[in-house]
């Protein structure tokens, strides 16, 4: 692969790094073993809870060029309704890209859903309300990016 073909990938990676920086505090990172405030417990069926941490589910969307502003608004509104329908969601935030860096690789809308455990995230993913949201989203979705991580400070 020549250098010019790597540029979109490099821009994408830089954009992802910028998004993650927003959700993680500055300073040195500690592994769970080094963090006295954090313990990991295994629940039944391999469900993990990291005591003192929250599970972040970061979702980024690029919408199809054929989708109107009203179409995008319907998707956003449907997503914003999920916390009132799924009690496993601990917190929900969203916004539209406003980075001056131009590294968003077409991704325009970002959502951060917070859970207290992997079980809560799995409940959300399999919930009938989430599946109904996906049905609203699919006709307008060009490209998604999803990243889950246990938030550290």
ZADO-1210 file (C-alpha; in nm, 4 decimals, padded with zeros to 6 digits):
<atoms>
<atom x="00.0000" y="00.0000" z="00.0000" code="UNK" pos="1"/>
<atom x="00.1506" y="00.3334" z="-00.0972" code="UNK" pos="2"/>
<atom x="00.1503" y="00.6333" z="00.1367" code="UNK" pos="3"/>
<atom x="-00.1427" y="00.8107" z="-00.0300" code="UNK" pos="4"/>
<atom x="-00.3617" y="00.5037" z="00.0233" code="UNK" pos="5"/>
<atom x="-00.2757" y="00.5037" z="00.3955" code="UNK" pos="6"/>
<atom x="-00.3874" y="00.8630" z="00.4578" code="UNK" pos="7"/>
<atom x="-00.7618" y="00.7911" z="00.5037" code="UNK" pos="8"/>
<atom x="-00.6737" y="00.5146" z="00.7512" code="UNK" pos="9"/>
<atom x="-00.4332" y="00.7426" z="00.9385" code="UNK" pos="10"/>
<atom x="-00.6966" y="01.0189" z="00.9537" code="UNK" pos="11"/>
<atom x="-00.9559" y="00.7706" z="01.0774" code="UNK" pos="12"/>
<atom x="-00.7249" y="00.6431" z="01.3535" code="UNK" pos="13"/>
<atom x="-00.6393" y="00.9975" z="01.4600" code="UNK" pos="14"/>
<atom x="-01.0104" y="01.0841" z="01.4754" code="UNK" pos="15"/>
<atom x="-01.0856" y="00.7779" z="01.6863" code="UNK" pos="16"/>
<atom x="-00.8010" y="00.8693" z="01.9212" code="UNK" pos="17"/>
<atom x="-00.9447" y="01.2205" z="01.9556" code="UNK" pos="18"/>
<atom x="-01.2899" y="01.0827" z="02.0425" code="UNK" pos="19"/>
<atom x="-01.1474" y="00.8506" z="02.3065" code="UNK" pos="20"/>
<atom x="-00.9442" y="01.1339" z="02.4579" code="UNK" pos="21"/>
<atom x="-01.2678" y="01.3192" z="02.5306" code="UNK" pos="22"/>
<atom x="-01.3889" y="01.0313" z="02.7473" code="UNK" pos="23"/>
<atom x="-01.0694" y="00.9531" z="02.9330" code="UNK" pos="24"/>
<atom x="-00.9008" y="01.1736" z="03.1905" code="UNK" pos="25"/>
<atom x="-00.5484" y="01.2929" z="03.1330" code="UNK" pos="26"/>
<atom x="-00.2570" y="01.1503" z="03.3260" code="UNK" pos="27"/>
<atom x="-00.0940" y="00.8122" z="03.3498" code="UNK" pos="28"/>
<atom x="-00.3111" y="00.5054" z="03.3003" code="UNK" pos="29"/>
<atom x="-00.3161" y="00.2320" z="03.5557" code="UNK" pos="30"/>
<atom x="-00.4002" y="-00.1279" z="03.4934" code="UNK" pos="31"/>
<atom x="-00.6654" y="-00.2843" z="03.7129" code="UNK" pos="32"/>
<atom x="-00.3949" y="-00.4643" z="03.9085" code="UNK" pos="33"/>
<atom x="-00.2284" y="-00.1332" z="03.9960" code="UNK" pos="34"/>
<atom x="-00.5487" y="00.0532" z="04.0845" code="UNK" pos="35"/>
<atom x="-00.6426" y="-00.0002" z="04.4491" code="UNK" pos="36"/>
<atom x="-00.9885" y="00.1528" z="04.3915" code="UNK" pos="37"/>
<atom x="-01.0787" y="-00.0927" z="04.1167" code="UNK" pos="38"/>
<atom x="-01.1585" y="-00.4595" z="04.1441" code="UNK" pos="39"/>
<atom x="-01.2863" y="-00.6919" z="03.8772" code="UNK" pos="40"/>
<atom x="-01.5540" y="-00.9421" z="03.9646" code="UNK" pos="41"/>
<atom x="-01.6924" y="-01.2180" z="03.7468" code="UNK" pos="42"/>
<atom x="-02.0661" y="-01.2608" z="03.7633" code="UNK" pos="43"/>
<atom x="-02.2461" y="-01.5660" z="03.6352" code="UNK" pos="44"/>
<atom x="-02.2142" y="-01.6569" z="03.2674" code="UNK" pos="45"/>
<atom x="-01.8884" y="-01.4591" z="03.2301" code="UNK" pos="46"/>
<atom x="-02.0504" y="-01.1186" z="03.2917" code="UNK" pos="47"/>
<atom x="-01.7874" y="-00.8777" z="03.4164" code="UNK" pos="48"/>
<atom x="-01.8273" y="-00.5818" z="03.6496" code="UNK" pos="49"/>
<atom x="-01.5324" y="-00.3539" z="03.7177" code="UNK" pos="50"/>
<atom x="-01.5954" y="-00.2019" z="04.0586" code="UNK" pos="51"/>
<atom x="-01.5433" y="00.1723" z="04.0594" code="UNK" pos="52"/>
<atom x="-01.5633" y="00.1907" z="03.6780" code="UNK" pos="53"/>
<atom x="-01.8353" y="00.2374" z="03.4201" code="UNK" pos="54"/>
<atom x="-01.8694" y="00.0612" z="03.0871" code="UNK" pos="55"/>
<atom x="-01.8835" y="00.3111" z="02.7989" code="UNK" pos="56"/>
<atom x="-02.0513" y="00.2122" z="02.4727" code="UNK" pos="57"/>
<atom x="-01.9387" y="00.4704" z="02.2146" code="UNK" pos="58"/>
<atom x="-02.1395" y="00.4746" z="01.8914" code="UNK" pos="59"/>
<atom x="-02.0550" y="00.6942" z="01.5911" code="UNK" pos="60"/>
<atom x="-02.2659" y="00.7223" z="01.2754" code="UNK" pos="61"/>
<atom x="-02.2251" y="00.8437" z="00.9208" code="UNK" pos="62"/>
<atom x="-02.5628" y="00.8824" z="00.7544" code="UNK" pos="63"/>
<atom x="-02.6366" y="00.8165" z="00.3883" code="UNK" pos="64"/>
<atom x="-02.6242" y="01.1201" z="00.1599" code="UNK" pos="65"/>
<atom x="-02.9790" y="01.0353" z="00.0531" code="UNK" pos="66"/>
<atom x="-03.1080" y="01.0742" z="00.4115" code="UNK" pos="67"/>
<atom x="-03.2731" y="01.4095" z="00.4785" code="UNK" pos="68"/>
<atom x="-03.2280" y="01.6214" z="00.7913" code="UNK" pos="69"/>
<atom x="-03.5713" y="01.4994" z="00.9012" code="UNK" pos="70"/>
<atom x="-03.4615" y="01.1368" z="00.8541" code="UNK" pos="71"/>
<atom x="-03.1525" y="01.1964" z="01.0684" code="UNK" pos="72"/>
<atom x="-03.3643" y="01.3748" z="01.3319" code="UNK" pos="73"/>
<atom x="-03.5991" y="01.0742" z="01.3497" code="UNK" pos="74"/>
<atom x="-03.3009" y="00.8445" z="01.4087" code="UNK" pos="75"/>
<atom x="-03.1543" y="01.0721" z="01.6765" code="UNK" pos="76"/>
<atom x="-03.4927" y="01.1112" z="01.8469" code="UNK" pos="77"/>
<atom x="-03.5447" y="00.7334" z="01.8462" code="UNK" pos="78"/>
<atom x="-03.1977" y="00.6826" z="01.9994" code="UNK" pos="79"/>
<atom x="-03.2631" y="00.9497" z="02.2636" code="UNK" pos="80"/>
<atom x="-03.5809" y="00.7669" z="02.3712" code="UNK" pos="81"/>
<atom x="-03.3950" y="00.4465" z="02.4628" code="UNK" pos="82"/>
<atom x="-03.2979" y="00.5482" z="02.8206" code="UNK" pos="83"/>
<atom x="-03.6671" y="00.5867" z="02.9062" code="UNK" pos="84"/>
<atom x="-03.7364" y="00.2378" z="02.7694" code="UNK" pos="85"/>
<atom x="-03.4303" y="00.0422" z="02.8876" code="UNK" pos="86"/>
<atom x="-03.3512" y="00.0662" z="03.2583" code="UNK" pos="87"/>
<atom x="-03.0079" y="-00.0952" z="03.2109" code="UNK" pos="88"/>
<atom x="-02.8810" y="00.2360" z="03.0664" code="UNK" pos="89"/>
<atom x="-02.7047" y="00.4294" z="03.3439" code="UNK" pos="90"/>
<atom x="-02.6417" y="00.7421" z="03.1322" code="UNK" pos="91"/>
<atom x="-02.6819" y="00.8652" z="02.7764" code="UNK" pos="92"/>
<atom x="-02.5101" y="01.1532" z="02.5946" code="UNK" pos="93"/>
<atom x="-02.4995" y="01.2526" z="02.2313" code="UNK" pos="94"/>
<atom x="-02.3829" y="01.5273" z="01.9994" code="UNK" pos="95"/>
<atom x="-02.2889" y="01.6288" z="01.6476" code="UNK" pos="96"/>
<atom x="-01.9262" y="01.6500" z="01.5364" code="UNK" pos="97"/>
<atom x="-01.7804" y="01.9989" z="01.5591" code="UNK" pos="98"/>
<atom x="-01.4106" y="01.9153" z="01.5467" code="UNK" pos="99"/>
<atom x="-01.2034" y="02.1582" z="01.3389" code="UNK" pos="100"/>
<atom x="-00.9494" y="01.8810" z="01.2656" code="UNK" pos="101"/>
<atom x="-01.1429" y="01.7260" z="00.9782" code="UNK" pos="102"/>
<atom x="-01.0507" y="01.3735" z="01.0927" code="UNK" pos="103"/>
<atom x="-01.4020" y="01.2366" z="01.1455" code="UNK" pos="104"/>
<atom x="-01.3906" y="01.0275" z="00.8254" code="UNK" pos="105"/>
<atom x="-01.7542" y="01.1090" z="00.7488" code="UNK" pos="106"/>
<atom x="-01.8825" y="01.0232" z="01.0970" code="UNK" pos="107"/>
<atom x="-02.1111" y="01.3047" z="01.2090" code="UNK" pos="108"/>
<atom x="-02.3072" y="01.1944" z="01.5149" code="UNK" pos="109"/>
<atom x="-02.1698" y="01.0522" z="01.8395" code="UNK" pos="110"/>
<atom x="-02.3496" y="00.8755" z="02.1239" code="UNK" pos="111"/>
<atom x="-02.2128" y="00.7537" z="02.4563" code="UNK" pos="112"/>
<atom x="-02.4235" y="00.5041" z="02.6472" code="UNK" pos="113"/>
<atom x="-02.3014" y="00.4159" z="02.9950" code="UNK" pos="114"/>
<atom x="-02.3608" y="00.0868" z="03.1738" code="UNK" pos="115"/>
<atom x="-02.2649" y="-00.0475" z="03.5160" code="UNK" pos="116"/>
<atom x="-02.1909" y="-00.3989" z="03.3890" code="UNK" pos="117"/>
<atom x="-02.1490" y="-00.6097" z="03.0786" code="UNK" pos="118"/>
<atom x="-02.4807" y="-00.7739" z="03.1686" code="UNK" pos="119"/>
<atom x="-02.6508" y="-00.4322" z="03.1495" code="UNK" pos="120"/>
<atom x="-02.4927" y="-00.3732" z="02.8082" code="UNK" pos="121"/>
<atom x="-02.6087" y="-00.7159" z="02.6889" code="UNK" pos="122"/>
<atom x="-02.9602" y="-00.6423" z="02.8161" code="UNK" pos="123"/>
<atom x="-02.9568" y="-00.3187" z="02.6146" code="UNK" pos="124"/>
<atom x="-02.8281" y="-00.4868" z="02.2979" code="UNK" pos="125"/>
<atom x="-03.0963" y="-00.7566" z="02.3115" code="UNK" pos="126"/>
<atom x="-03.3829" y="-00.5336" z="02.4270" code="UNK" pos="127"/>
<atom x="-03.6861" y="-00.5056" z="02.1985" code="UNK" pos="128"/>
<atom x="-03.6619" y="-00.1233" z="02.2124" code="UNK" pos="129"/>
<atom x="-03.2995" y="-00.1333" z="02.0906" code="UNK" pos="130"/>
<atom x="-03.3952" y="-00.3687" z="01.8084" code="UNK" pos="131"/>
<atom x="-03.6791" y="-00.1331" z="01.7101" code="UNK" pos="132"/>
<atom x="-03.4296" y="00.1564" z="01.7081" code="UNK" pos="133"/>
<atom x="-03.1976" y="-00.0399" z="01.4784" code="UNK" pos="134"/>
<atom x="-03.4902" y="-00.0838" z="01.2377" code="UNK" pos="135"/>
<atom x="-03.5338" y="00.2967" z="01.2301" code="UNK" pos="136"/>
<atom x="-03.1582" y="00.3454" z="01.1833" code="UNK" pos="137"/>
<atom x="-03.0763" y="00.0867" z="00.9148" code="UNK" pos="138"/>
<atom x="-03.2255" y="00.2622" z="00.6097" code="UNK" pos="139"/>
<atom x="-03.0189" y="00.5743" z="00.6839" code="UNK" pos="140"/>
<atom x="-02.6907" y="00.4293" z="00.8096" code="UNK" pos="141"/>
<atom x="-02.3896" y="00.4582" z="00.5804" code="UNK" pos="142"/>
<atom x="-02.1210" y="00.3659" z="00.8326" code="UNK" pos="143"/>
<atom x="-02.1142" y="00.2882" z="01.2053" code="UNK" pos="144"/>
<atom x="-01.8270" y="00.2667" z="01.4513" code="UNK" pos="145"/>
<atom x="-01.8812" y="00.1091" z="01.7932" code="UNK" pos="146"/>
<atom x="-01.6268" y="00.0851" z="02.0718" code="UNK" pos="147"/>
<atom x="-01.6863" y="-00.0369" z="02.4269" code="UNK" pos="148"/>
<atom x="-01.4418" y="00.0154" z="02.7128" code="UNK" pos="149"/>
<atom x="-01.4238" y="00.0303" z="03.0900" code="UNK" pos="150"/>
<atom x="-01.3601" y="00.3971" z="03.1693" code="UNK" pos="151"/>
<atom x="-01.0470" y="00.4746" z="03.3706" code="UNK" pos="152"/>
<atom x="-00.9420" y="00.7985" z="03.5308" code="UNK" pos="153"/>
</atoms>
